[in-house]
Amino acid sequence: MDENTQILAHSIGARVKQERLGLQWTLDQLAEHAGISRRMLVNVEQGAVNPSIGTLLRLSDALGVGLPALVEPPTAKAVKITRRGEGAELWSGKHGGRGVLLGGTRSPNVIELWDWTLKPGERHGSDAHVAGTEELLQVLEGELTVQVGAEIYALSESDALCFPGDEPHSYENNSDAPLRFTLAVFEPGVGTSHRQLESDAPAD
């Protein structure tokens, strides 16, 4: 990991641990709720790995805080500015592409704002997000191929697409030129699914 990635990994790890301890959960409890291995969780909390977006989403939903809260320092202010270059780079492609989380709203109904760059030949695939998730994107430069389930959509500069994020999807640059697009993700009720299951469970 480069220095910036390492700093971000340590920041994420500290925030995950802080939220876990705030819930008085053990490592095993959070790992079970998030559907990840205990070893992965330990590595995340120690800042020893650069976790995938999928892992971060599972952790954020389990903790009930939303993905932006895991990568941004806590603040009591209702207004937060992200200056150029200050976003959290949570994905990097093999040819230099980047997925940068610029910011987001607080849980339980979380809206994330992303700035994506895909170099020629790069692809980012995503598992289905929580039920009710919706995504809205606009191509700023280049040509984007989006697959949602079995359907494929070809987009050019200034084209926009809205689609359900609660089924598998991917973004791909099949052209010979760089691609850039902005993406908004709406995730309703972050953290409420496992809490509902807990409230429905019979008392000991």
C-alpha positions in Angstrom: 0.0 0.0 0.0 1.2 3.5 -0.7 1.3 6.1 2.1 -2.2 7.6 1.4 -3.8 4.2 1.2 -2.1 3.1 4.4 -3.3 6.2 6.2 -6.9 5.6 4.9 -6.7 1.9 6.0 -5.6 2.8 9.5 -8.4 5.5 9.7 -11.0 3.0 8.6 -9.7 0.4 11.0 -9.9 2.8 13.9 -13.4 3.8 13.0 -14.7 0.2 12.6 -13.2 -0.7 16.0 -14.7 2.5 17.6 -18.2 1.6 16.3 -17.9 -2.0 17.3 -16.9 -1.2 20.8 -19.7 1.4 20.9 -22.1 -1.5 20.3 -20.3 -3.6 22.8 -19.7 -6.3 20.2 -16.9 -8.8 20.1 -14.9 -9.3 17.0 -16.8 -12.6 16.4 -20.2 -10.8 16.7 -19.3 -8.1 14.2 -17.8 -10.7 11.8 -21.0 -12.7 12.0 -23.3 -9.7 11.4 -21.2 -8.5 8.5 -20.7 -11.9 6.9 -16.9 -11.7 6.8 -14.2 -13.8 8.5 -12.8 -12.9 11.9 -9.3 -12.8 10.4 -10.4 -10.2 7.8 -12.1 -8.1 10.5 -8.9 -8.2 12.6 -6.8 -7.1 9.6 -9.3 -4.3 8.9 -9.2 -3.0 12.4 -5.4 -3.1 12.5 -5.2 -1.2 9.2 -3.3 -4.1 7.7 -5.4 -4.4 4.5 -7.1 -2.2 2.0 -10.6 -3.6 2.3 -12.8 -3.9 -0.9 -15.8 -1.8 -1.3 -18.0 -4.9 -0.8 -16.3 -5.6 2.6 -16.8 -2.0 3.7 -20.4 -2.0 2.7 -21.0 -5.2 4.7 -19.3 -3.7 7.7 -21.1 -0.3 7.4 -24.5 -2.0 7.2 -23.7 -4.3 10.2 -22.6 -1.3 12.2 -25.5 0.8 11.1 -23.5 3.8 10.2 -23.3 3.9 6.4 -20.2 3.7 4.3 -19.3 7.4 4.3 -19.1 7.3 8.1 -16.4 4.7 8.0 -14.0 6.7 5.8 -14.7 10.3 7.1 -13.6 11.7 10.5 -16.6 12.2 12.9 -18.0 15.7 12.9 -20.8 17.4 14.7 -21.4 19.8 11.9 -24.3 19.4 9.6 -22.3 20.8 6.6 -19.2 19.1 5.4 -17.0 20.2 2.5 -14.8 17.8 0.5 -12.2 19.8 -1.3 -10.5 18.6 -4.5 -8.3 15.7 -3.8 -9.7 15.0 -0.3 -12.1 12.2 -1.3 -11.5 8.6 -0.1 -10.0 6.4 -2.8 -11.7 3.1 -2.1 -11.0 1.4 -5.4 -8.0 1.4 -7.8 -7.8 -0.2 -11.2 -4.9 -2.1 -12.6 -4.3 0.7 -15.2 -4.7 3.6 -12.9 -8.5 4.0 -12.6 -10.0 5.2 -9.3 -13.2 5.0 -7.4 -13.3 8.0 -5.0 -16.0 8.4 -2.4 -16.6 12.2 -2.1 -19.1 12.2 0.7 -22.4 11.0 1.9 -25.4 11.5 4.2 -25.9 10.0 7.6 -27.7 6.7 8.3 -30.2 5.2 8.2 -31.0 6.5 4.7 -27.6 7.0 3.1 -26.8 8.8 -0.1 -23.2 8.4 -1.4 -21.5 10.5 -4.0 -18.7 9.0 -6.0 -16.2 10.1 -8.7 -15.2 7.2 -10.9 -12.4 7.0 -13.5 -11.9 3.9 -15.5 -8.9 3.5 -17.9 -9.3 1.5 -21.1 -10.0 -2.2 -20.3 -10.8 -1.6 -16.7 -14.0 -3.0 -15.0 -15.5 -2.8 -11.6 -18.0 -5.4 -10.6 -20.3 -5.1 -7.6 -22.5 -7.6 -5.7 -26.1 -6.8 -4.9 -26.4 -4.1 -2.2 -29.1 -4.0 0.5 -32.7 -4.3 -0.7 -34.1 -1.0 -2.1 -30.7 0.4 -3.1 -30.8 2.6 -6.2 -27.9 4.1 -8.2 -27.9 7.1 -10.5 -24.9 8.0 -12.7 -23.9 10.4 -15.5 -21.0 10.0 -17.9 -18.7 13.0 -17.8 -16.2 11.8 -20.3 -15.8 8.7 -22.5 -18.0 5.7 -23.0 -19.3 3.5 -20.2 -20.8 0.0 -20.3 -23.1 -0.9 -17.4 -24.4 -4.4 -16.7 -27.4 -4.7 -14.4 -28.3 -8.3 -13.9 -28.4 -9.8 -17.4 -29.0 -6.4 -19.2 -26.2 -4.3 -20.7 -26.4 -0.6 -21.3 -24.0 1.5 -23.4 -23.6 5.1 -22.4 -21.8 8.1 -24.0 -20.8 11.5 -22.7 -23.6 13.3 -20.8 -25.8 10.1 -20.8 -27.4 9.2 -17.5 -28.7 5.9 -16.1 -30.7 5.1 -13.0 -30.9 1.4 -12.0 -31.6 -0.9 -9.0 -28.4 -1.5 -7.0 -29.8 -4.5 -5.2 -28.9 -6.8 -8.0 -25.4 -7.6 -9.3 -24.0 -4.9 -11.5 -20.8 -3.7 -13.1 -19.1 -0.7 -14.8 -16.7 -1.2 -17.7 -14.6 0.9 -20.1 -14.4 -1.0 -23.4 -13.1 1.9 -25.3 -9.6 3.1 -26.1 -10.0 6.4 -24.2 -10.3 7.2 -20.4 -13.7 7.2 -18.9 -15.1 9.4 -16.0 -18.5 9.3 -14.5 -20.2 10.5 -11.3 -22.3 8.1 -9.3 -24.9 8.6 -6.5 -25.9 5.6 -4.5 -29.1 5.6 -2.3 -29.1 2.9 0.4 -32.3 2.9 2.6 -32.4 1.7 6.1 -28.7 1.0 6.6 -28.2 -1.2 9.6 -31.8 -1.9 10.2 -32.0 -5.4 8.7 -30.0 -7.2 11.3 -31.5 -5.1 14.1 -34.9 -6.1 13.0 -33.8 -9.8 13.1 -32.5 -9.3 16.6 -35.7 -7.7 17.8 -37.7 -10.6 16.3 -35.6 -13.2 18.1 -37.1 -14.9 21.1 -35.8 -13.8 24.5 -33.4 -16.1 26.3 
